[in-house]
Amino acid sequence: MSHLPDEVLARRAAAGQLDCFESLLARYRDRVYRLCYRMAGNAEDAEDWAQECFVRVYEQLGRYDPAFPFVPWLLRVVSNTCINLGKSRARWRQRFPLGLNEETSTEQAAGHRAAAVETSAAAAAQGKDPLRVALLDEETGAIQEAVDALAPTLKQAVVLRVQEELSFREVAEILGVPLQTAATRVRRALLEVRNRLIQSGFVTDEEQQKP
């Protein structure tokens, strides 16, 4: 069954052949989790979101047209599901604050520090500059925070374009919008991320003005 195209597996899975759906899961489990992680911003939510995404994919297989490639359709369902889950998470935190944001921020900061220490130790063992590695890790964290702060539609666009490395045309197809709209969303997202990095001191005004 591993030799069958995605589209054939999807059609058979929609007809009730669960082994075909399992084959699709095996092919795209890692990619779906990676997208969920980038949309959620943490591993715990990403695991839950990935499971929810596969449920949604299975539920919507009947709407998939095998005449079109499967992957863009899959990523569209996953990214839209992540947006909805992100909105639900935000609403839940607003209704039950109780210091949750502060605790979460503290836990995430502790996690970043632990990762930085571990990375620095590994770098030292390999003869690399631990300080430089730690600074790069801190910058990566700042970038992720800036991406997490974007509006859902902008975050969706920039994750697909920059982190998933899809073309603008593929992004537009997944989002179900015109090519120009997809490109505009990506540019707006990148501009907002850059402005946040300037405010955080990771990008200077001089760098911002470079062509």
PyMOL commands that set and color helices and strands:
alter all, ss='L'
color gray80, all
select helices_A, chain A and resi 6-14+18-40+43-63+70-95+100-125+130-148+152-163+168-175+179-200+205-209
alter helices_A, ss='H'
color red, helices_A
deselect
rebuild
show_as cartoon
